[in-house]
Amino acid sequence: MILEQILKEEDDKWRQRAKLHWYKEGDRNTRYIHNIASKNREKNEIKGLEDQVEIWCTGKSDLERIIVDCYGNLFTSSPTTTDEVRFVLDMIVPNITQAMNNKLDQPYTHQEVKITINQMHPLKAPGSDDDTLLPSHATEKEADTMYESAVD
């Protein structure tokens, strides 16, 4: 019983990592799953980047420098005046009415949380970087627990 649970948890972890939603329950073709996950990781690897003077760089420290410089420049703002900010804000037309905003500000209901949980794909983790998978449909007790987490 414990061994089956451990095997199922490992199987679920690899299915999530490989992003195989069509993968059949009970199929333990781990070699195939490991290959898919490894290829996904290799495909996402950055091999090199061009710096600001268009020189191709592949060294780890060069890549780190290029990325830090890029995002540093991207998220660094130049000084602005209050008048400039006001000018831009005045150009924005609101799309949400006060009535819509009041409805959006209402607390979540137990039923809304349960419906949302039951609409999620069963292989998706409910939280950020959480290894536990959602059951196909949340039981009343699970929905209560997730509701308490959502409203806290």
C-alpha positions in Angstrom: 0.0 0.0 0.0 2.7 2.5 1.0 4.9 1.5 -2.0 1.9 2.0 -4.4 1.4 5.5 -2.9 5.1 6.4 -3.4 5.0 5.1 -7.0 1.8 7.1 -7.7 3.3 10.3 -6.3 6.5 9.9 -8.3 4.5 9.1 -11.4 2.3 12.2 -10.8 5.5 14.4 -10.4 7.0 13.2 -13.7 3.7 13.6 -15.5 3.4 17.2 -14.3 7.1 17.9 -15.1 6.7 16.4 -18.6 3.3 18.3 -19.1 1.6 15.2 -20.5 -2.1 15.8 -20.0 -3.0 12.9 -22.3 -0.9 10.4 -20.4 -3.0 7.4 -19.3 -3.4 6.4 -15.7 -1.5 3.3 -14.7 1.1 3.5 -17.5 4.5 3.6 -15.9 6.6 4.1 -19.0 9.0 6.2 -16.9 11.9 6.1 -19.5 9.6 7.8 -22.0 8.4 10.4 -19.4 11.9 11.2 -18.3 13.0 11.7 -21.9 10.1 14.1 -22.5 10.9 16.1 -19.3 14.6 16.2 -20.1 14.0 17.4 -23.7 11.7 20.1 -22.4 14.4 21.3 -20.0 17.0 21.2 -22.8 14.7 23.1 -25.2 14.3 25.8 -22.6 18.0 26.3 -22.0 19.5 29.6 -23.1 22.7 28.8 -25.1 23.8 32.4 -25.9 22.7 36.0 -26.2 23.8 39.1 -28.1 24.9 41.9 -25.9 24.2 45.6 -26.6 27.0 45.9 -29.2 25.6 42.8 -31.0 28.4 40.4 -29.9 27.3 36.8 -29.4 28.1 35.7 -25.8 27.9 32.1 -24.4 29.7 32.3 -21.0 27.6 32.0 -17.9 28.9 35.3 -16.4 28.3 37.1 -19.8 24.7 35.7 -20.0 24.0 36.8 -16.4 25.4 40.3 -17.1 23.3 40.7 -20.3 20.1 39.6 -18.6 20.7 41.8 -15.6 21.5 44.8 -17.8 18.5 44.1 -20.0 16.0 43.9 -17.2 17.7 46.7 -15.3 17.2 49.0 -18.3 13.7 47.7 -18.9 12.5 48.4 -15.3 14.4 51.6 -14.7 12.4 54.8 -15.2 13.5 58.2 -16.0 12.3 61.0 -13.7 8.9 62.3 -14.5 6.9 65.3 -13.4 3.5 65.2 -11.7 2.1 67.0 -14.8 3.4 64.3 -17.1 1.8 61.6 -15.0 -1.5 63.5 -14.7 -1.5 63.9 -18.6 -1.1 60.2 -19.1 -3.7 59.2 -16.5 -6.2 61.7 -17.9 -6.0 59.9 -21.3 -7.1 56.5 -19.7 -10.8 55.8 -20.1 -12.1 53.7 -17.3 -13.7 50.4 -18.4 -15.0 49.3 -15.1 -18.0 51.1 -13.6 -18.5 51.7 -9.9 -21.2 48.9 -9.8 -18.8 46.5 -11.4 -16.1 47.4 -9.0 -18.4 46.9 -6.0 -19.3 43.4 -7.2 -15.6 42.6 -7.7 -14.8 43.8 -4.2 -17.2 41.3 -2.6 -15.6 38.4 -0.7 -15.5 35.0 -2.4 -18.4 32.6 -1.6 -17.9 29.0 -0.7 -19.8 28.0 -3.9 -17.5 30.1 -6.1 -14.4 28.5 -4.7 -15.8 25.0 -5.0 -16.8 25.6 -8.7 -13.4 27.1 -9.5 -11.6 24.1 -7.9 -13.7 21.6 -9.8 -13.1 23.4 -13.1 -9.3 23.1 -12.8 -7.4 20.4 -14.7 -6.8 17.5 -12.3 -3.1 17.5 -12.9 -2.6 21.2 -12.0 -1.2 22.0 -8.6 -3.5 24.3 -6.6 -0.7 26.6 -5.3 2.5 28.0 -6.6 5.2 25.2 -6.8 2.9 22.9 -4.8 3.6 19.2 -5.5 0.2 18.0 -4.5 -2.3 17.4 -7.3 -5.9 18.3 -7.2 -8.4 15.5 -7.0 -10.7 15.2 -10.1 -13.5 16.8 -8.1 -13.0 18.3 -4.6 -14.9 16.7 -1.8 -16.9 18.9 0.5 -14.1 18.7 3.1 -11.4 19.5 0.6 -13.5 22.4 -0.8 -14.0 23.7 2.8 -10.2 23.6 3.4 -9.4 25.4 0.1 -12.1 28.0 0.8 -10.6 28.7 4.2 -7.2 29.1 2.5 -8.6 31.4 -0.1 -10.4 33.8 2.2 -7.6 34.1 4.8 
